[in-house]
Structures are given as C-alpha cells and as structure tokens.
Amino acid sequence: MYLCSDGHEEVCFEGRDCPVCEAMEELEATQKELSDLTDSLANLEKDRSFLDNQVYELEQTIKALEEERL
C-alpha cells in the first residue's frame, strides 16, 4: 500500500490507481466528450440554418415560376 503520488492522500494498493485519479480521468474524458458533442451540435445548427435558407429560396423560386405560368 502507498499514498497517491499526486497528493490526494488516498491509500492505493500495489498495481491499482488512486480512486481520485481514476475519477478525475473519467471526468476529463466525459468533459472531452461533452465538448465534442457541443461542437457537433454547433455544426449541425449551422448546417440546418443553411438548409433552411436553401428551402426558402427554392420555395420562392417555385412561387415565382407558378406566378409566371398564370
């Protein structure tokens, strides 16, 4: 047994990591995943906005063509 070398004052057993270090690593991984998901969401929102504009422009083109036909 030994104390965590990162200063967490946790008792660790041979061959095992400090429970606090493990929790911190898991937290960092979760934060990275959340950050990646947030970035993906922002990109999807940009794509949706672009596509909304495309749909609007196509609708306006269709209306104009229908009015010309009348």
GIDATA-V595237 format. One record per residue. N is the residue number from 0. SS is DSSP state (alpha for helix, beta for strand, coil for the rest). PHI is phi in degrees with one decimal (999 if undefined). BURIAL is + if it has 16 or more other ideal C-beta (glycine too) atoms within 10 Angstrom, else -. Layout:
N;SS;PHI;BURIAL  N;SS;PHI;BURIAL
This chain:
0;coil;999;-  1;beta;-155.0;-  2;beta;-91.8;-  3;coil;-55.7;-  4;coil;-75.8;-  5;coil;-89.6;-  6;coil;84.2;-  7;coil;-82.9;-  8;coil;55.6;-  9;coil;-98.0;-  10;beta;-79.2;-  11;beta;-119.7;+  12;coil;-97.7;-  13;coil;-51.8;-  14;coil;81.5;-  15;coil;-123.1;-  16;coil;-84.9;-  17;coil;-61.8;+  18;alpha;-60.5;-  19;alpha;-69.5;-  20;alpha;-61.4;-  21;alpha;-62.2;-  22;alpha;-64.3;-  23;alpha;-67.1;-  24;alpha;-63.7;-  25;alpha;-64.6;-  26;alpha;-62.3;-  27;alpha;-61.7;-  28;alpha;-65.1;-  29;alpha;-66.5;-  30;alpha;-65.2;-  31;alpha;-64.2;-  32;alpha;-62.6;-  33;alpha;-63.0;-  34;alpha;-62.5;-  35;alpha;-63.1;-  36;alpha;-65.4;-  37;alpha;-64.3;-  38;alpha;-63.3;-  39;alpha;-62.1;-  40;alpha;-62.1;-  41;alpha;-61.4;-  42;alpha;-66.0;-  43;alpha;-64.5;-  44;alpha;-64.9;-  45;alpha;-64.0;-  46;alpha;-61.9;-  47;alpha;-61.8;-  48;alpha;-62.5;-  49;alpha;-61.1;-  50;alpha;-67.1;-  51;alpha;-58.7;-  52;alpha;-64.9;-  53;alpha;-62.4;-  54;alpha;-61.0;-  55;alpha;-59.3;-  56;alpha;-62.9;-  57;alpha;-66.0;-  58;alpha;-62.1;-  59;alpha;-66.3;-  60;alpha;-64.2;-  61;alpha;-62.4;-  62;alpha;-60.5;-  63;alpha;-63.7;-  64;alpha;-66.7;-  65;alpha;-65.1;-  66;alpha;-68.2;-  67;alpha;-67.0;-  68;alpha;-70.1;-  69;coil;-79.7;-
